[in-house]
Amino acid sequence: MRIVILTYESLYSNLMTERLLKEYPGQVVGIVRSDCLIYKKSLPQALLYLLQKAGLRFVGRKALELFQSRATAIAMKLIGRQPKVHSLRDMRHIYNVPVIGSTNVNSPETRAQLEAWQPDLILSIYLNQFIGGKVINLAKLGTLNIHPALLPRNRGLWPYFWVFVNGDRETGVTVHWVDTKFDTGDLLLQEKIEIEPTDTVTSLSYKSSVIGADMLVRAVKLFEAGNPPRLPQDHSQASYYSVPTRADQHRFRQMGGQYGTIFDLWKYM
């Protein structure tokens, strides 16, 4: 089976990507890395949008997470320590898999590369871009997405944040078929995660990625067996969230939400 991965680089998505590369050597024939922070916006436009919408605290947190991930990877190389999770750049060499960047996975150039890879299965791993019908239909067996929530609840962006805002006692991970809307496709697999009193956005993100890695391996096995399920979502139970506002962040803190510390990220890396 020829597998192509569409992803946005982070500790959590890289953990799942590398698990697939280990489990299916030679079968992941290409990786497309999203090179935009927000779909169809340049980096300055994306930062300005987030600053206006969410405020400096949220933008600072996201910037710190991105900076620390890269800084930690560099620091580990300097001290001669192998990271638990490699960057996409390192994976390209370790697993001999092509990695290309794209600001729009639906562009003719990216579609041409995807078509050249002749994918049987496309896996979207925390991709922060809309996937159009022409890309969805390139894969012979289908296109799947992994979402860190119990769909149809918490569709959209940063579900780890919203479960704390809403006082949820459980969350989860969903692998679903991709259709032409965000997070609305039929379900393939779901796993629940109990939210512990000590959980933070960081710890919940990591738990979800570890469970998600296992689920993606199981998903591929379902396709190998020839019986991948398609379970329709109950759209009457759906909720959708986007970029949090300053008021949303105030509610997050009121509900006892914590982002986690920089030392947590170091531990997971």
N, C-alpha and C positions, 0 to 999 in steps of 0.2 A: 504494500500500500504506500502510495506517495502522499506525504503530508506536508502542507504549507502552513506556517504560523504567521499570523498578523498580530503585532503586539506593541504596547507602549512600554519602554524600558523602565523598570523599577525593581527593587529587591524582590517584591512579591511575584510579579509576572515572570521575572528571570528564574525564580525558583521552579515554577511550573514548566517553563520552557526547557530548562536543563533536565528536568525529570523525564520529559518526553524524549529528549536527545539520548539519554542513557538507556531508556527502555526500548527505543526503536532506532538503533544505530543504522544509519544509511537510509532510513525511511523518511526522515524530515529532509526534504529536498530544497527548502528555501525558507527564509525568514524575512518578513517585511517589518521594519521598525518605524513606528510613527515619529516623524520629526517635527511635530507641532504640539504645543501645549493644549491649545483649544482648536478644534477643527475649523478650518477656513480662516484662521486668524494668524497673523505673524506673531513672533514672540513679544515685541513691544505692545501690539494690540491686545494680546492675550493678558499680559500683565496689567495693562491699564484697565481692561474689563474686570478682571478679578479684584483689583484694588478698589474700583468704584463700587462693585457689587458686594464684595465680602469684607473689604477693609484690610488694613496693614497686618493685623494679627494673623489672619488666615493666609495671606500671601507670604508672609514671613515664615510661617510654619511649613508651607509647601516648598519654599525655596531652601529652607534648612534641611528638609528631608532629601531633596535632590542633591544638594551640595554635600551632605554627609555621606550619602551613598557613594558618590564619586571620590570624595576625599578618603573614605575608609578603604576603598579598593586600591587607591594609590599608596596609602600608608601600609597596607598589608604587603604590597609588592616590595616596598622599601625595607621592611623587616623580614622579608623572606617567608611570610606565612601565606598559605593557600586559603583563599576565602571559601566559606561554605557554599556560596552561590557566586558564579562567575558573571561578568558582564557579557553582553552580546558580542562585543568585540573579541573577547577571549574565547567565547564559545565557537565563534567562526573558525578559529584556528584549532581548538581542541577537538572539535567534532567534524571539522572539514565540511561546514555547511555555509552556503552563501547567505550573506545578510545585506539587504539594501535598505536605504532610508527613503521615506516618502512622506510628503506633507499632505498628500491626497491619494488614498489607496484606490480611488475610482478613476484616477487620471489615465489617459491612454497609455502613457509610458509604463505605469505600474501594472496596469491590466495586461500589457504585452508581456511583461516579465512573468507575471503569474501564469499566464497561458503557456509560456515556454516551459515552465516547471511541470506542466501537465498534472495538476493535483487531483488525487482521488478524494481527498478530504482537506478542507480548510478549517483551521482552528483559530478563532479570535480570542486572544488572551489579554484581557484588560485593555483592548484597543480603545483609544479615545477618539475614534473617527466613525462617521456613519458609513456603513457598507452597503453600496448600491446593488441593485438586482443583477447587473452585468458581472460583478465580482462574485456574488452569491452563486450564480449559475455556472461558474467556471469549474467547480469541483464536481466530479462525476457522482460521488456519493452524498455530498451535501456540505453545508457550512455550519459550524457550531460556534457558539459563544459561551464563555464562562463568566458568570456574574456573581459577586459575593453577597447574595441576599436570597431570601426565600421568595422567588417570584410566584405570583405577580406582585407581592409587596416590595416596596423599595426599588422600583425601577429607576433608572437614571444614574446620576453621579454620586459618588462618595457615600455609599450606603452605610459604611462603618460609622460615619458621623451621624446619620439620621436615626440609627437604631438607639443611640444614646439620647438624642433630642426627644424621641417619642417614647422613651422608657420601655423599650422592648426587652423581654426576658430571654428571647432566643432570636437567633438569626440563622444564616446558613449559606450554602453555596449551591448554585444551579448551573447545570450544563443544558443549554437549550439550542434548538434549531434557530438559525438566523432568518428573519423575514425582513421586509422593507420598512419596519418601524423599530424603535429602540426597545429591546428587551421584551417583546411581545410574542416571540415564536414558541412553538410547541416545546414541551419539556422532554428532556432525555433522562437526566439524573438530578436528584436533589439530596442534600444531606443537611441535617439540622445541627446547629451549634448553640449550646447553652451559654448565655452571657453571664460570666462570673462577676461578683462585686469588685474584683481587682482588675478586671479587664479595662484596657484603654483602646483607643483607635489603633495604636501600633500593635498591641498584642492580638487584637481581633483580626487585623489585616494579616498578620503572620499565620495565625491559626487557619484562617480561610485559605491561604495559599498552600499550606501543607495538605489540607484536606482536598483542595482543588486539584493539586498535582495527582493525587490518587484517583480522583474522579475522571480526569482527562485520560489516564491510562485505561481505566475501565471503559470509558466511552469508545476508545479506539478498539478495544477488544469486542465490544458489542457490534461494531461494524465488521470486524474480522469474522465474527460468528454469523453475520448476515441478518441480525434481528434487532436493529436499533429502534427503540420505541418512539412514538410521537404522541405525547399526552397534552391535549389542549389546556392552556391556562384558563383559569376562571377570571375573566376580565372584570367581573363585578367586584372582585376583591382587590383590584389593582390600586397601587399608590405610586406616584412619580415625584421625584425630587431632583432639583438642579443645584446650581451654585448657592451655598448658604449666604444669607444676608447677615449683617451685624446683629440684627434681632435674633436670628436663628442661633448665632454663636452665643448670645446671652442666654438663651434657653438651654443650649448645650451645657454651659457651665452651671446653670441653676439645677439641672438634672444630675449633676455630679460627674459629667463627662470629662475625661482626661485624654490628652493626645498621647501621652507617654513621653519618655525622656530620650535624649540622644544615646544614652547608654543601652537602652533597649534595642535600638537599631544595631548598635555595634555587636551586641550579643547574638542577634539573629544572623548577622553577616559573617 
